[in-house]
Each structure stands twice: as C-alpha cells, then as structure tokens.
Amino acid sequence: MSLSDRQSLWLQLKNAGLVEGDLPPPGAIAAPWYVRVMQGVAGWIGALFLLLFVGVGLSFVVKSDSIAFVVGLTACASTGLLFRFQPDNDFANQFGLAVSLAGQGLVLLALGSWFHHHKGNIALAMALFQAVLFILIPNFIHRAWAAWMGAAAVVVALADWHLQAYGPGLLAGACAWVWLNEFQYGKHESILRAGGYGLVLAL
C-alpha cells in the first residue's frame, strides 16, 4: 500500500472516530507479547552466560575492591548507553537490566569493604548511588528498581543510626508528593511514575 493510500485510509478511519492522532510511521506496529517475552528471556539468558564467563574467567575482579568498583560502574554506564540507543529493544532492555544489577552488586561489594562493613555508611552511599542511576539511566523498570533500592537503603541507614521511627513517615511523604504531583511535570511524568512505584514497593 502506497503512502497516499495509507493516509487516505487513516483519514477515513479518523473521520469515523475509529482512530486518533497522526498516521503512525511504517514499522511502528509492536511485536506480539509472546515474542517480546521470548526476547526478554533471551536477554536474561545472554546476560547470565556473560556474567558466568566473567565470574569464572575474571575472578580477580571480586578480589580487588577498586577493580570491582570500576567494573561495576562500567557495567552500569554500559547499561545506560544501551538503554539510550536501544530503548525499544526488549532483548537489549532485559540484557542491560541484568548487567546493571550485577554492576550494582560489585559496587556494593566494594563499598562494604571500604566502609569496613559499617551498615549505615554503606546504605547511605548506596542510596546516593541509586539516586544517580535513577537520574541518568533512561529506563522505566530500571528507575523503579533504583527508587526501590534507594528508599530501602535510606531505611537501613536510619535503622542503623537508631532513627528507624522516621523511615515510614519519610517514605510515605515522598510517595504522596510524587503521586500528587505526577501530572504537574508533564515532561517528567514517566520519571515520577517510576519513582512512585519504587517508593510504593519500599513501603
């Protein structure tokens, strides 16, 4: 079907009230859900094989705090680039999510050693790290995860400092603010919604 025929058909459907908006570009039809699920599962399998290879072949990474930290940051940065250049690729999204989680684990391992396993300081550092990931990595699921883990880390830090009574109130207040202002920032609505889901999970 030519472009003019597609435009004419779209206009007829629009006048009949069956569709809204502009004519979608060619190839904009989403893949069936089962194809997307298979791509997502394949992404996790690919990431797990990669991590297994790294864990076996590069075991020295976890033996050095500095190397573990650098590799963890590199994994998270690579995930951010992958999400930016392949935002609609289910395989890439799930692969990147798995790699990022492994990177966060390496960063946590390094922080635990540097802070001599002081739970409060480690949790605060991880909360700040998750806040950076929330801002920089453009993926809804990853942002919800970062908000969840960041909020949980804040609760752990408060508990270690014997301020656990303030945790639920702070989380509830932050959660209420996000959902009450979700539509006030139209450009950042998706970001706020991801943060809201993460905070709800933390509650």
Helices and strands as residue ranges (DSSP letters): H 3-15, H 33-57, H 60-63, H 65-85, H 90-114, H 119-136, H 140-160, G 164-166, H 167-180, G 186-188, H 189-202
